[in-house]
Structures are given as structure tokens and as C-alpha cells.
Amino acid sequence: MTPATLEGWAFSHVDRVRFGDLDAMRHLNNVAFLSFFESARIAYVTSLVPSHRPTEPEDDWGLIFAECHINYRAPAFFDEAIRTHVRPAQLRRSSVRIEFRMTSDGDGRLLAEGWGALVGYDYTAGRACALPATLTGPLRAQIGPEADAAEPRRTV
């Protein structure tokens, strides 16, 4: 069984592979990995900012999932519990890079790893905006001194 949080990882979230997540080969479809990452990152951001509701942007502010990179490592199967570990890696004025590591909660095998870029978005103005201090404060605390570095502090 995979530990609830791995050393160096700020957060984890567990979800199960649903029948609709499968492809013709009867394993987790590659595009479904994004849904698991999405659920984990929303739970993670909500753990940092409890008022965060992605369907109800606060003061017309929200997060846009702008970029993603995934390395697929092993298949996942129907009804398998998947644990997605999440940590912030790079913080900029209007964006944050979030790394993820997906493992089988049953046997601990690595299923996928990668990162996604989240951008602050002002829905009223229709453009990117600075991330609020309510989010950047907790992110800086987890990343440490390299929080505002031009390059991510580590690679997946």
C-alpha cells in the first residue's frame, strides 16, 4: 500500500478507476489520467484555500489549467484505487507549476508522473491575473526558498 503522503510531497488524494475510465484494452485510458490529476489538484488547492470553489470563482478569479506533461509508467485497472501525490514546484506572479505522481494504492506501483501549470484568471477582464496572497502564501511555505525561481526546483 502506498503511504498517504510520500516524503517531499505535500498532499495526496485517492480515487478509484471507474468503468467509464477504461479504454478498449480494459485499462485506464490515457486521457482519464488527466481527470485523476484534476481531482487531486482541486482537492489540494482547496486544502490550501478552503473557500476555493472551481465552479464558483471568488471575486471573478479562478485557476485555468494551461499546460500538462504526463509520463505514463504502468497501466491501472477497473476498481483500482489510485493515489495522486501533489506538490508545488514553481511559483510565478500569475502561475504555479504543480507536480504529480500517481501510484496504485494497493501495490504501490508507479502509474504516471508529470506536472501541470495553473494560471490565475480574471473572468471579468478575460485575462491572466496575479495569484492571490491567500494561495501564494501557503505555496511559498511548501516550496521554500526557491519559490520564485525561474526554473522548477526539481524534476519529476
mmCIF file of the C-alpha atoms, coordinates in Angstrom:
data_MODEL
# 
_entry.id   MODEL 
# 
loop_
_atom_site.group_PDB 
_atom_site.id 
_atom_site.type_symbol 
_atom_site.label_atom_id 
_atom_site.label_alt_id 
_atom_site.label_comp_id 
_atom_site.label_asym_id 
_atom_site.label_entity_id 
_atom_site.label_seq_id 
_atom_site.pdbx_PDB_ins_code 
_atom_site.Cartn_x 
_atom_site.Cartn_y 
_atom_site.Cartn_z 
_atom_site.occupancy 
_atom_site.B_iso_or_equiv 
_atom_site.pdbx_formal_charge 
_atom_site.auth_seq_id 
_atom_site.auth_comp_id 
_atom_site.auth_asym_id 
_atom_site.auth_atom_id 
_atom_site.pdbx_PDB_model_num 
ATOM 1   C CA . MET A 1 1   ? 0.000   0.000  0.000   1.00 0.00 ? 1   MET A CA 1 
ATOM 2   C CA . THR A 1 2   ? 1.236   3.484  -0.881  1.00 0.00 ? 2   THR A CA 1 
ATOM 3   C CA . PRO A 1 3   ? 1.719   5.824  2.093   1.00 0.00 ? 3   PRO A CA 1 
ATOM 4   C CA . ALA A 1 4   ? -0.810  8.661  2.403   1.00 0.00 ? 4   ALA A CA 1 
ATOM 5   C CA . THR A 1 5   ? 1.940   11.155 1.601   1.00 0.00 ? 5   THR A CA 1 
ATOM 6   C CA . LEU A 1 6   ? 5.409   10.440 0.295   1.00 0.00 ? 6   LEU A CA 1 
ATOM 7   C CA . GLU A 1 7   ? 8.398   12.283 1.706   1.00 0.00 ? 7   GLU A CA 1 
ATOM 8   C CA . GLY A 1 8   ? 8.732   15.583 -0.127  1.00 0.00 ? 8   GLY A CA 1 
ATOM 9   C CA . TRP A 1 9   ? 5.118   15.549 -1.337  1.00 0.00 ? 9   TRP A CA 1 
ATOM 10  C CA . ALA A 1 10  ? 2.684   17.998 0.234   1.00 0.00 ? 10  ALA A CA 1 
ATOM 11  C CA . PHE A 1 11  ? -0.631  16.221 -0.357  1.00 0.00 ? 11  PHE A CA 1 
ATOM 12  C CA . SER A 1 12  ? -2.306  13.100 -1.736  1.00 0.00 ? 12  SER A CA 1 
ATOM 13  C CA . HIS A 1 13  ? -5.774  12.218 -2.957  1.00 0.00 ? 13  HIS A CA 1 
ATOM 14  C CA . VAL A 1 14  ? -7.324  8.781  -3.612  1.00 0.00 ? 14  VAL A CA 1 
ATOM 15  C CA . ASP A 1 15  ? -9.849  7.930  -6.313  1.00 0.00 ? 15  ASP A CA 1 
ATOM 16  C CA . ARG A 1 16  ? -10.981 4.675  -7.959  1.00 0.00 ? 16  ARG A CA 1 
ATOM 17  C CA . VAL A 1 17  ? -10.846 3.676  -11.605 1.00 0.00 ? 17  VAL A CA 1 
ATOM 18  C CA . ARG A 1 18  ? -14.424 3.676  -12.887 1.00 0.00 ? 18  ARG A CA 1 
ATOM 19  C CA . PHE A 1 19  ? -15.732 1.534  -15.758 1.00 0.00 ? 19  PHE A CA 1 
ATOM 20  C CA . GLY A 1 20  ? -16.106 4.659  -17.915 1.00 0.00 ? 20  GLY A CA 1 
ATOM 21  C CA . ASP A 1 21  ? -12.392 5.430  -17.411 1.00 0.00 ? 21  ASP A CA 1 
ATOM 22  C CA . LEU A 1 22  ? -11.328 2.287  -19.292 1.00 0.00 ? 22  LEU A CA 1 
ATOM 23  C CA . ASP A 1 23  ? -10.193 2.005  -22.902 1.00 0.00 ? 23  ASP A CA 1 
ATOM 24  C CA . ALA A 1 24  ? -10.645 -0.896 -25.350 1.00 0.00 ? 24  ALA A CA 1 
ATOM 25  C CA . MET A 1 25  ? -7.673  -2.673 -23.742 1.00 0.00 ? 25  MET A CA 1 
ATOM 26  C CA . ARG A 1 26  ? -9.531  -2.701 -20.371 1.00 0.00 ? 26  ARG A CA 1 
ATOM 27  C CA . HIS A 1 27  ? -7.091  -0.399 -18.569 1.00 0.00 ? 27  HIS A CA 1 
ATOM 28  C CA . LEU A 1 28  ? -7.218  3.249  -17.591 1.00 0.00 ? 28  LEU A CA 1 
ATOM 29  C CA . ASN A 1 29  ? -7.416  5.335  -20.753 1.00 0.00 ? 29  ASN A CA 1 
ATOM 30  C CA . ASN A 1 30  ? -4.532  7.789  -21.164 1.00 0.00 ? 30  ASN A CA 1 
ATOM 31  C CA . VAL A 1 31  ? -6.876  10.795 -21.243 1.00 0.00 ? 31  VAL A CA 1 
ATOM 32  C CA . ALA A 1 32  ? -8.505  9.678  -17.972 1.00 0.00 ? 32  ALA A CA 1 
ATOM 33  C CA . PHE A 1 33  ? -5.219  10.255 -16.129 1.00 0.00 ? 33  PHE A CA 1 
ATOM 34  C CA . LEU A 1 34  ? -5.939  13.986 -16.525 1.00 0.00 ? 34  LEU A CA 1 
ATOM 35  C CA . SER A 1 35  ? -9.229  13.593 -14.637 1.00 0.00 ? 35  SER A CA 1 
ATOM 36  C CA . PHE A 1 36  ? -7.448  11.926 -11.728 1.00 0.00 ? 36  PHE A CA 1 
ATOM 37  C CA . PHE A 1 37  ? -4.865  14.713 -11.666 1.00 0.00 ? 37  PHE A CA 1 
ATOM 38  C CA . GLU A 1 38  ? -7.647  17.306 -11.866 1.00 0.00 ? 38  GLU A CA 1 
ATOM 39  C CA . SER A 1 39  ? -9.493  15.833 -8.866  1.00 0.00 ? 39  SER A CA 1 
ATOM 40  C CA . ALA A 1 40  ? -6.257  15.725 -6.855  1.00 0.00 ? 40  ALA A CA 1 
ATOM 41  C CA . ARG A 1 41  ? -5.181  19.280 -7.704  1.00 0.00 ? 41  ARG A CA 1 
ATOM 42  C CA . ILE A 1 42  ? -8.648  20.685 -6.881  1.00 0.00 ? 42  ILE A CA 1 
ATOM 43  C CA . ALA A 1 43  ? -8.588  18.867 -3.522  1.00 0.00 ? 43  ALA A CA 1 
ATOM 44  C CA . TYR A 1 44  ? -5.039  20.154 -2.948  1.00 0.00 ? 44  TYR A CA 1 
ATOM 45  C CA . VAL A 1 45  ? -5.852  23.802 -3.725  1.00 0.00 ? 45  VAL A CA 1 
ATOM 46  C CA . THR A 1 46  ? -8.999  23.541 -1.576  1.00 0.00 ? 46  THR A CA 1 
ATOM 47  C CA . SER A 1 47  ? -6.855  22.222 1.300   1.00 0.00 ? 47  SER A CA 1 
ATOM 48  C CA . LEU A 1 48  ? -4.735  25.401 0.999   1.00 0.00 ? 48  LEU A CA 1 
ATOM 49  C CA . VAL A 1 49  ? -7.638  27.808 0.384   1.00 0.00 ? 49  VAL A CA 1 
ATOM 50  C CA . PRO A 1 50  ? -10.834 26.277 1.843   1.00 0.00 ? 50  PRO A CA 1 
ATOM 51  C CA . SER A 1 51  ? -13.019 28.923 0.162   1.00 0.00 ? 51  SER A CA 1 
ATOM 52  C CA . HIS A 1 52  ? -11.762 27.845 -3.295  1.00 0.00 ? 52  HIS A CA 1 
ATOM 53  C CA . ARG A 1 53  ? -14.616 26.511 -5.446  1.00 0.00 ? 53  ARG A CA 1 
ATOM 54  C CA . PRO A 1 54  ? -13.648 25.938 -9.097  1.00 0.00 ? 54  PRO A CA 1 
ATOM 55  C CA . THR A 1 55  ? -17.268 26.250 -10.242 1.00 0.00 ? 55  THR A CA 1 
ATOM 56  C CA . GLU A 1 56  ? -17.813 29.472 -8.279  1.00 0.00 ? 56  GLU A CA 1 
ATOM 57  C CA . PRO A 1 57  ? -14.806 31.775 -8.839  1.00 0.00 ? 57  PRO A CA 1 
ATOM 58  C CA . GLU A 1 58  ? -14.225 34.133 -5.919  1.00 0.00 ? 58  GLU A CA 1 
ATOM 59  C CA . ASP A 1 59  ? -14.400 37.796 -6.980  1.00 0.00 ? 59  ASP A CA 1 
ATOM 60  C CA . ASP A 1 60  ? -14.435 36.528 -10.598 1.00 0.00 ? 60  ASP A CA 1 
ATOM 61  C CA . TRP A 1 61  ? -10.974 34.991 -10.015 1.00 0.00 ? 61  TRP A CA 1 
ATOM 62  C CA . GLY A 1 62  ? -10.109 31.372 -10.755 1.00 0.00 ? 62  GLY A CA 1 
ATOM 63  C CA . LEU A 1 63  ? -7.450  28.979 -11.991 1.00 0.00 ? 63  LEU A CA 1 
ATOM 64  C CA . ILE A 1 64  ? -7.053  27.826 -15.588 1.00 0.00 ? 64  ILE A CA 1 
ATOM 65  C CA . PHE A 1 65  ? -5.250  24.547 -16.303 1.00 0.00 ? 65  PHE A CA 1 
ATOM 66  C CA . ALA A 1 66  ? -2.930  25.837 -19.026 1.00 0.00 ? 66  ALA A CA 1 
ATOM 67  C CA . GLU A 1 67  ? -0.364  23.101 -19.673 1.00 0.00 ? 67  GLU A CA 1 
ATOM 68  C CA . CYS A 1 68  ? 0.294   19.486 -18.770 1.00 0.00 ? 68  CYS A CA 1 
ATOM 69  C CA . HIS A 1 69  ? 3.051   16.917 -19.202 1.00 0.00 ? 69  HIS A CA 1 
ATOM 70  C CA . ILE A 1 70  ? 2.500   13.230 -18.344 1.00 0.00 ? 70  ILE A CA 1 
ATOM 71  C CA . ASN A 1 71  ? 4.898   10.296 -18.343 1.00 0.00 ? 71  ASN A CA 1 
ATOM 72  C CA . TYR A 1 72  ? 2.860   7.089  -18.391 1.00 0.00 ? 72  TYR A CA 1 
ATOM 73  C CA . ARG A 1 73  ? 4.619   4.309  -16.456 1.00 0.00 ? 73  ARG A CA 1 
ATOM 74  C CA . ALA A 1 74  ? 2.173   1.405  -15.925 1.00 0.00 ? 74  ALA A CA 1 
ATOM 75  C CA . PRO A 1 75  ? -1.482  0.570  -16.591 1.00 0.00 ? 75  PRO A CA 1 
ATOM 76  C CA . ALA A 1 76  ? -4.227  0.931  -13.995 1.00 0.00 ? 76  ALA A CA 1 
ATOM 77  C CA . PHE A 1 77  ? -7.289  -1.300 -13.947 1.00 0.00 ? 77  PHE A CA 1 
ATOM 78  C CA . PHE A 1 78  ? -11.003 -1.262 -13.125 1.00 0.00 ? 78  PHE A CA 1 
ATOM 79  C CA . ASP A 1 79  ? -11.831 -0.521 -9.475  1.00 0.00 ? 79  ASP A CA 1 
ATOM 80  C CA . GLU A 1 80  ? -8.184  0.019  -8.569  1.00 0.00 ? 80  GLU A CA 1 
ATOM 81  C CA . ALA A 1 81  ? -7.539  2.738  -6.002  1.00 0.00 ? 81  ALA A CA 1 
ATOM 82  C CA . ILE A 1 82  ? -5.174  5.369  -7.368  1.00 0.00 ? 82  ILE A CA 1 
ATOM 83  C CA . ARG A 1 83  ? -3.342  7.749  -5.075  1.00 0.00 ? 83  ARG A CA 1 
ATOM 84  C CA . THR A 1 84  ? -2.209  11.003 -6.656  1.00 0.00 ? 84  THR A CA 1 
ATOM 85  C CA . HIS A 1 85  ? 0.569   12.772 -4.761  1.00 0.00 ? 85  HIS A CA 1 
ATOM 86  C CA . VAL A 1 86  ? 0.746   16.522 -5.377  1.00 0.00 ? 86  VAL A CA 1 
ATOM 87  C CA . ARG A 1 87  ? 3.344   19.195 -4.655  1.00 0.00 ? 87  ARG A CA 1 
ATOM 88  C CA . PRO A 1 88  ? 4.022   22.730 -5.862  1.00 0.00 ? 88  PRO A CA 1 
ATOM 89  C CA . ALA A 1 89  ? 7.267   23.113 -7.788  1.00 0.00 ? 89  ALA A CA 1 
ATOM 90  C CA . GLN A 1 90  ? 7.457   26.632 -9.201  1.00 0.00 ? 90  GLN A CA 1 
ATOM 91  C CA . LEU A 1 91  ? 5.626   29.827 -8.345  1.00 0.00 ? 91  LEU A CA 1 
ATOM 92  C CA . ARG A 1 92  ? 5.379   32.897 -10.539 1.00 0.00 ? 92  ARG A CA 1 
ATOM 93  C CA . ARG A 1 93  ? 3.289   36.062 -10.352 1.00 0.00 ? 93  ARG A CA 1 
ATOM 94  C CA . SER A 1 94  ? 0.292   34.602 -12.183 1.00 0.00 ? 94  SER A CA 1 
ATOM 95  C CA . SER A 1 95  ? 1.035   30.856 -12.335 1.00 0.00 ? 95  SER A CA 1 
ATOM 96  C CA . VAL A 1 96  ? 2.122   27.829 -10.371 1.00 0.00 ? 96  VAL A CA 1 
ATOM 97  C CA . ARG A 1 97  ? 3.559   24.532 -11.604 1.00 0.00 ? 97  ARG A CA 1 
ATOM 98  C CA . ILE A 1 98  ? 2.130   21.538 -9.753  1.00 0.00 ? 98  ILE A CA 1 
ATOM 99  C CA . GLU A 1 99  ? 3.899   18.169 -9.915  1.00 0.00 ? 99  GLU A CA 1 
ATOM 100 C CA . PHE A 1 100 ? 2.045   14.899 -9.535  1.00 0.00 ? 100 PHE A CA 1 
ATOM 101 C CA . ARG A 1 101 ? 2.872   11.247 -9.012  1.00 0.00 ? 101 ARG A CA 1 
ATOM 102 C CA . MET A 1 102 ? 0.126   8.639  -9.439  1.00 0.00 ? 102 MET A CA 1 
ATOM 103 C CA . THR A 1 103 ? 0.527   5.258  -7.767  1.00 0.00 ? 103 THR A CA 1 
ATOM 104 C CA . SER A 1 104 ? -1.570  2.172  -7.188  1.00 0.00 ? 104 SER A CA 1 
ATOM 105 C CA . ASP A 1 105 ? -2.776  2.358  -3.606  1.00 0.00 ? 105 ASP A CA 1 
ATOM 106 C CA . GLY A 1 106 ? -2.788  -1.448 -3.478  1.00 0.00 ? 106 GLY A CA 1 
ATOM 107 C CA . ASP A 1 107 ? 0.727   -2.400 -4.566  1.00 0.00 ? 107 ASP A CA 1 
ATOM 108 C CA . GLY A 1 108 ? 2.486   0.979  -4.794  1.00 0.00 ? 108 GLY A CA 1 
ATOM 109 C CA . ARG A 1 109 ? 3.499   0.696  -8.456  1.00 0.00 ? 109 ARG A CA 1 
ATOM 110 C CA . LEU A 1 110 ? 4.104   3.968  -10.269 1.00 0.00 ? 110 LEU A CA 1 
ATOM 111 C CA . LEU A 1 111 ? 1.357   4.607  -12.848 1.00 0.00 ? 111 LEU A CA 1 
ATOM 112 C CA . ALA A 1 112 ? 2.223   8.107  -14.080 1.00 0.00 ? 112 ALA A CA 1 
ATOM 113 C CA . GLU A 1 113 ? 4.126   11.228 -13.140 1.00 0.00 ? 113 GLU A CA 1 
ATOM 114 C CA . GLY A 1 114 ? 4.303   14.716 -14.515 1.00 0.00 ? 114 GLY A CA 1 
ATOM 115 C CA . TRP A 1 115 ? 3.279   18.307 -13.961 1.00 0.00 ? 115 TRP A CA 1 
ATOM 116 C CA . GLY A 1 116 ? 0.628   20.857 -14.791 1.00 0.00 ? 116 GLY A CA 1 
ATOM 117 C CA . ALA A 1 117 ? 0.685   24.652 -14.972 1.00 0.00 ? 117 ALA A CA 1 
ATOM 118 C CA . LEU A 1 118 ? -2.165  26.573 -13.365 1.00 0.00 ? 118 LEU A CA 1 
ATOM 119 C CA . VAL A 1 119 ? -2.699  30.216 -14.289 1.00 0.00 ? 119 VAL A CA 1 
ATOM 120 C CA . GLY A 1 120 ? -4.656  32.783 -12.300 1.00 0.00 ? 120 GLY A CA 1 
ATOM 121 C CA . TYR A 1 121 ? -7.502  34.102 -14.443 1.00 0.00 ? 121 TYR A CA 1 
ATOM 122 C CA . ASP A 1 122 ? -9.704  37.180 -14.080 1.00 0.00 ? 122 ASP A CA 1 
ATOM 123 C CA . TYR A 1 123 ? -13.049 36.170 -15.565 1.00 0.00 ? 123 TYR A CA 1 
ATOM 124 C CA . THR A 1 124 ? -14.315 39.762 -15.647 1.00 0.00 ? 124 THR A CA 1 
ATOM 125 C CA . ALA A 1 125 ? -11.311 41.152 -17.537 1.00 0.00 ? 125 ALA A CA 1 
ATOM 126 C CA . GLY A 1 126 ? -10.845 37.971 -19.582 1.00 0.00 ? 126 GLY A CA 1 
ATOM 127 C CA . ARG A 1 127 ? -7.101  37.678 -18.963 1.00 0.00 ? 127 ARG A CA 1 
ATOM 128 C CA . ALA A 1 128 ? -4.419  36.224 -16.693 1.00 0.00 ? 128 ALA A CA 1 
ATOM 129 C CA . CYS A 1 129 ? -4.002  37.849 -13.292 1.00 0.00 ? 129 CYS A CA 1 
ATOM 130 C CA . ALA A 1 130 ? -1.713  37.634 -10.290 1.00 0.00 ? 130 ALA A CA 1 
ATOM 131 C CA . LEU A 1 131 ? -2.340  34.743 -7.925  1.00 0.00 ? 131 LEU A CA 1 
ATOM 132 C CA . PRO A 1 132 ? -3.859  35.943 -4.631  1.00 0.00 ? 132 PRO A CA 1 
ATOM 133 C CA . ALA A 1 133 ? -1.802  36.020 -1.429  1.00 0.00 ? 133 ALA A CA 1 
ATOM 134 C CA . THR A 1 134 ? -4.229  33.520 0.133   1.00 0.00 ? 134 THR A CA 1 
ATOM 135 C CA . LEU A 1 135 ? -2.815  30.965 -2.331  1.00 0.00 ? 135 LEU A CA 1 
ATOM 136 C CA . THR A 1 136 ? 0.776   32.154 -2.814  1.00 0.00 ? 136 THR A CA 1 
ATOM 137 C CA . GLY A 1 137 ? 1.493   32.253 0.945   1.00 0.00 ? 137 GLY A CA 1 
ATOM 138 C CA . PRO A 1 138 ? 0.849   28.534 1.549   1.00 0.00 ? 138 PRO A CA 1 
ATOM 139 C CA . LEU A 1 139 ? 2.544   27.620 -1.751  1.00 0.00 ? 139 LEU A CA 1 
ATOM 140 C CA . ARG A 1 140 ? 5.695   29.589 -0.842  1.00 0.00 ? 140 ARG A CA 1 
ATOM 141 C CA . ALA A 1 141 ? 5.790   27.864 2.542   1.00 0.00 ? 141 ALA A CA 1 
ATOM 142 C CA . GLN A 1 142 ? 5.732   24.431 0.866   1.00 0.00 ? 142 GLN A CA 1 
ATOM 143 C CA . ILE A 1 143 ? 8.198   25.217 -1.926  1.00 0.00 ? 143 ILE A CA 1 
ATOM 144 C CA . GLY A 1 144 ? 10.703  27.023 0.275   1.00 0.00 ? 144 GLY A CA 1 
ATOM 145 C CA . PRO A 1 145 ? 13.407  29.499 -0.743  1.00 0.00 ? 145 PRO A CA 1 
ATOM 146 C CA . GLU A 1 146 ? 13.257  28.544 -4.430  1.00 0.00 ? 146 GLU A CA 1 
ATOM 147 C CA . ALA A 1 147 ? 9.565   29.517 -4.667  1.00 0.00 ? 147 ALA A CA 1 
ATOM 148 C CA . ASP A 1 148 ? 10.104  32.285 -7.207  1.00 0.00 ? 148 ASP A CA 1 
ATOM 149 C CA . ALA A 1 149 ? 12.950  30.639 -9.163  1.00 0.00 ? 149 ALA A CA 1 
ATOM 150 C CA . ALA A 1 150 ? 12.903  30.859 -12.948 1.00 0.00 ? 150 ALA A CA 1 
ATOM 151 C CA . GLU A 1 151 ? 13.117  27.052 -13.195 1.00 0.00 ? 151 GLU A CA 1 
ATOM 152 C CA . PRO A 1 152 ? 11.256  24.443 -11.128 1.00 0.00 ? 152 PRO A CA 1 
ATOM 153 C CA . ARG A 1 153 ? 13.171  23.263 -8.072  1.00 0.00 ? 153 ARG A CA 1 
ATOM 154 C CA . ARG A 1 154 ? 13.053  19.632 -9.124  1.00 0.00 ? 154 ARG A CA 1 
ATOM 155 C CA . THR A 1 155 ? 12.008  17.471 -11.990 1.00 0.00 ? 155 THR A CA 1 
ATOM 156 C CA . VAL A 1 156 ? 9.666   14.532 -11.964 1.00 0.00 ? 156 VAL A CA 1 
# 
